[in-house]
Amino acid sequence: MKSIFAIITFLFTSGYVYSQTAEYVKGKGYEGYVFPKEHAIWGLPPEPNRYTPSQEDIAQVEKVLQDSIGTDYVKSNQKMYKKPPINKRTLKKYVRQYVGYLTENNEIIIWINFLHKDEYDEEDKPKDADKINNEIITIFDGGYYFWRITINLSTKKLSNMSVNGIS
């Protein structure tokens, strides 16, 4: 009986430790949620190389994104999905989720999920509105409504761009 109580207590305690709400951030042309390094992703405990991005990190990564949005890398990774194109004008139509990592060389990597505001609107509270600051959203075959990219803040390089629904 004591072991069952201990197991149940452990499960509730570990769930509390790993489930933390993200911090809301807003800047010129962007808004989103920064997930702390302690936050579990898809129910898995945090990895040891996780990093909690600061407000300054987010402002810098958004500047890198703005400066890079018209590059061949971004254009080629969305070429099959033409409506609407992801560009400086359409970027502000997405709510973001930011997750940070550190490389072995202590470079800061920020993974950003983009969820279109038509899908997420705080006033209308659609299906994912209660989740966006509590868990990492994944949408399958969402087209331009959901996409992601990874930005190395130290080198200012973009990678792993994926517009949902494009193979």
C-alpha positions in Angstrom: 0.0 0.0 0.0 2.9 2.4 0.8 4.5 1.7 -2.5 1.3 2.6 -4.4 1.0 5.8 -2.5 4.7 6.6 -3.2 4.3 5.9 -6.9 1.2 8.1 -7.1 2.9 10.9 -5.2 6.0 10.7 -7.5 3.8 10.9 -10.6 2.0 13.9 -9.4 5.1 15.6 -8.2 7.1 14.9 -11.4 4.2 16.2 -13.5 4.2 19.4 -11.5 7.9 19.9 -11.9 7.9 19.5 -15.6 4.6 21.3 -16.5 5.3 25.0 -16.4 3.5 27.7 -18.2 5.4 29.7 -20.9 6.1 33.4 -20.5 4.2 35.7 -22.9 6.4 38.0 -25.0 5.4 40.8 -27.4 7.5 43.1 -29.5 7.2 45.1 -32.7 5.6 42.7 -35.2 5.6 39.6 -33.1 4.1 37.9 -30.0 4.4 34.5 -28.5 5.4 32.3 -25.6 8.8 31.4 -24.3 9.0 28.0 -22.8 11.4 27.6 -19.9 14.2 25.0 -20.0 12.4 23.0 -17.4 9.3 22.5 -19.5 8.6 19.0 -20.8 8.1 18.7 -24.6 5.6 16.1 -25.7 5.5 14.6 -22.2 9.3 13.9 -22.2 11.5 15.4 -19.4 13.6 18.3 -20.4 16.9 17.6 -22.1 20.1 18.7 -20.3 21.0 21.2 -23.1 17.8 23.1 -22.9 18.0 26.9 -22.4 15.4 29.5 -21.4 15.6 32.4 -23.9 15.5 35.9 -22.5 13.4 38.8 -23.9 16.6 40.1 -25.5 17.2 36.7 -27.1 13.7 36.8 -28.6 14.2 40.3 -29.9 17.5 39.3 -31.5 16.1 36.1 -33.1 13.1 38.0 -34.5 15.5 40.5 -36.0 17.5 37.6 -37.6 14.2 36.3 -38.9 13.1 39.6 -40.3 16.4 40.1 -42.0 16.4 36.6 -43.5 12.8 36.2 -44.5 13.3 37.1 -48.2 16.4 34.9 -48.6 16.7 31.9 -51.0 16.6 29.6 -48.0 13.2 30.7 -46.8 11.8 30.9 -50.4 13.0 27.5 -51.3 11.5 25.9 -48.2 8.1 27.2 -48.9 8.1 27.0 -52.7 5.5 24.3 -53.0 3.0 26.2 -50.8 2.3 29.5 -52.5 -0.7 31.0 -50.6 0.1 33.2 -48.8 3.8 33.4 -49.0 5.7 33.7 -45.7 7.2 37.2 -45.9 7.7 40.3 -43.8 4.1 41.3 -44.1 2.6 37.9 -43.2 5.0 37.2 -40.3 3.0 39.4 -37.9 0.0 37.1 -38.5 1.6 34.3 -36.5 1.7 33.6 -32.7 5.0 32.0 -31.8 6.3 29.4 -29.4 10.0 29.7 -28.6 12.1 26.8 -27.2 15.8 27.3 -26.5 18.8 25.0 -26.7 22.5 25.3 -26.2 25.0 23.5 -28.4 28.3 21.9 -27.2 30.0 25.2 -28.1 27.4 27.2 -26.0 25.7 28.6 -29.1 22.1 29.6 -28.6 19.6 27.8 -30.8 16.0 28.9 -30.8 13.3 26.7 -32.3 10.2 28.7 -33.2 6.7 27.3 -34.0 4.4 29.6 -35.9 0.6 29.3 -35.5 -1.5 31.5 -37.7 -3.7 33.9 -35.8 -6.7 32.8 -37.8 -6.2 29.5 -36.0 -5.4 31.1 -32.6 -7.2 34.2 -31.5 -7.4 35.1 -27.8 -10.8 36.7 -28.1 -12.4 33.8 -29.9 -10.5 31.1 -28.0 -10.4 28.3 -30.7 -9.3 24.7 -30.0 -5.6 25.4 -29.4 -5.9 28.7 -27.6 -5.7 27.1 -24.1 -2.7 25.0 -25.2 -0.4 27.4 -26.8 1.1 28.6 -23.5 1.1 25.2 -21.9 2.4 22.8 -24.4 4.2 22.7 -27.7 1.7 22.6 -30.5 2.0 20.2 -33.4 -0.4 20.3 -36.3 -0.3 17.8 -39.2 -1.1 19.0 -42.7 -1.9 22.5 -41.6 -0.3 24.2 -44.6 0.8 27.8 -44.0 -1.3 27.9 -40.8 1.6 26.1 -39.0 5.3 26.2 -39.7 8.5 26.1 -37.8 12.1 27.1 -38.1 15.3 26.9 -36.1 17.6 29.9 -35.7 21.2 29.8 -34.4 21.4 33.1 -32.5 25.1 32.9 -32.3 25.8 32.5 -36.0 22.5 34.1 -37.3 21.8 31.1 -39.5 18.4 29.5 -40.2 17.8 25.8 -40.5 15.1 23.1 -40.3 12.4 25.2 -41.8 9.2 23.2 -42.4 5.9 24.5 -43.6 3.3 22.1 -42.4 1.9 19.9 -45.1 4.9 20.1 -47.4 7.0 17.0 -47.8 
